[in-house]
Structures are given as structure tokens and as C-alpha cells.
Amino acid sequence: MKFICVILIIITGITQSAVGSVPVITVDGFDGSGGLRLQCESKGWNPEPDLVWLNSEGVTLTSESPDTHRDDTDGFSVKHKITVYNTDTKYHCRVRMNHHMMEAEIIPSSKMFHSWRSSVILISVAVVLSVIAGILITVFHWKQRELQNEDQRIQREKQREKQRIEIEDQRIQNERETLTQREKRTVESVTSLLRNSSVNVTLDADSAHPRLIVSDDGKQVRYEDKQHEGVKNEDTGHNNKFDTRYCVVGNEGFSSGCFYYEVQVKGADWWCVGVTRESAQRKTLFSLNPQDGYWTVCLRYGQYYAGEKLVGLSLSVNPERIGVFVDYEKGRVSFYDMKSMCHIYSFTDQSFTKELYPVLSLGYESYNSTGPLIICSDLS
């Protein structure tokens, strides 16, 4: 910081040892309003001197904080401060005692004030930035803590939900197993009753489609890609022979009570098993559904159905042995998977007035099964 300081020493009278030091003017910073604080100090006076500030016109200025104290060896020391606002103006510091006087002067330059303003601005900016930074850091930490708390809450919720789902899944699994076991026990207990109604079923080769081969004992039927030897499409010699669907019916019909039989379907990729009315249509195309006189369960193109695409079935395992039970008077036709001991489907509240015959199908003219169907004899 640059300033101009001119020191005038005026000594009048007789010099004594009590004369103090030359006044020293220093800059003591700035006040809040932008004024420049000046301090004047002189030491070694005795007795106590007077220290005054004067402006360039010789007018005495009021000191802000006069300070005088005495040292036993060095005499009196005086120190006064003033605040000035004008630049390039002389200010005098005068110390007087009796006939002795010393004076110093200073001319504050505009650079001092510019320096102050720059300092104030820089300090203010630094303070503001520090406050903003502090606020941002506080907000950041608060947000971080809030996010951590929220994340922990979400994790706890997820954990509770996971546990709830696991408990619910376990409950459902237990109920499913309980129901499966109960159903299995029920089917097992019913199986003996079903098989008590078992009948000896043999297949009527005369009813079979010309491309079906029925075994000599009437217990098996399979598809063969050629017609029976000596059989023609135009005249089969049997009016009850199927001509479009690869079907065959049993020799025996039933018109009362209950009857039951089982068919092995393992290895067949297209099949229908069930019963049919004696008068049901066998020529040209027809459905294997109750409205056409057929009550069946089917496997078509990998999907299981009650009837021919009548009701879709969702089976947990692929049946290998189908049990067919008919209660003629009650109008009920039921189907069972005898390997897994599960009920598959039941047609109920049907009306039967004529004989019912077992019926098996291995497809139709645009599709055929690769495996045989076998009437089971070992119902033990």
C-alpha cells in the first residue's frame, strides 16, 4: 500500500529530555462503510502531551479512540485514530506539549480505497461462496443421508415382500401337495371301485377305418399307410365302417349300469379315447364331441382336450394310461390318468337312450398317429 507521508518537526523553546518521538501514522484498515482508518502514535513524552488530528484546512478532527498511557521509564505514550473518506487530501497528526510540537501528515491515495473495495468484494464473494458451498455440502449430505435411508427402507420393504412371497409360495405349495395327496388317495380309493366295473373290451375290426390294423385278439389298433388287403374305399362291405376318421369301436355295447375300461396311449402322438352312441355318424367328417354322439378326451398337436378341441386341458404330466368310466343312469362319463392317479375330466348330466360303445381314434385323413393304442387287460 502506497501513501505519502511528510513529517514536519517544529521545536520551540528549550529542548528537554521529556520530548517524545516523532508521530508515526499507520493505516489501520477499513470500517464497514468504506472509510479508511488512520492511527497516529507517539511515545516518550513527559508530561502528558496533546495529540490532535487536523484536516488540510487546519480544522481539528475528533478522534475515535484516544489512548494514552504512561510507562515509568519511557514517559507518556499517546495513540489516536480517525476514519477518513476523502482521497488525495492531507491529514495532519500533531503532538504538542508546552512549547514543544511535532507533526506528521499523510495523503491517502485512491489506490488505498480501490484496494479496500477489491478486498471487500473479494472477501464478500469468498464469504458468499463459502456460505453457498456450506449450504450445498449440507444439502448434499442431507440428500445422501435421505437417499441412504430411503434405499434402506426400500431394501427392507423388498426383503419383507420377498419373505411374504416365499411364505405364500410355501403355503400354496403345501396346499397343492395336500390337495394332490388327497386327490391321489381319493383316486386310489376310487380306483378299486372303478375297476370293479371293468368290462372286457375287444375292438370291432369291421368298424375300423381301412387304414387301421386291429390285432387278432382285438386288443390293439395301429395306423398303417396302406389299406387292408382285399378292402376298397368304394365298397368296404360294411356300412358301419369309418371312412374318413381313423376310428374303431368296441364289439360290446352297454345300455345300463356302470362300465369301465383302460387304454394305453403311451407312444401315440395323436389319439382320442372314450365312448360313442351306436347310432352316431361314422361317415365323412364329424366331431368327436357330445353333439355328434362322442364323449372323448384327446391329444391333438401336443395339446390335450375334453372332446375334440371342446375344452382345453392343462395336465401336469403326459398320461400314459387312460381310464374311462361310464355311469349310464347318471349320464356321467369320466376320464382318469391311471399312472399319476389323477382325474382328468368328466362329462356330466348327459342323456343316454341307446347303447354306448368304447371308441378309439388315431387321427383322420390329413393326420395320423405314429403309435398304437392298446386295450389294457391287467387291471390290478
Secondary structure, 3 states (H helix, E strand, C coil): CCCEEEEEEEECCCCCCCCCCCCEEEEEEECCCCCEEEEEEEEEECCCCEEEEEECCCCEECCCCCEEEEECCCEEEEEEEEEECCCCCCEEEEEEECCEEEEEEEECCHHHHHHHHHHHHHHHHHHHHHHHHHHHHHHHHHHHHHHHHHHHHHHHHHHHHHHHHHHHHHHHHHHHHHHHHHHHHHHHHHHHHHHHCECCCCECHHHCCCCEEECCCCCEEEECCCCCCCCCCCCCCCCCCCCCEEEEEECCCECCCEEEEEEECCCCCCEEEEEEECCCCCCCCCCCCHHHCEEEEEEECCEEEECCCCEEECCCCCCCEEEEEEECCCCEEEEEECCCCEEEEEECCCCCCCCEEEEEEEEECCEECCCCEEECCCCC
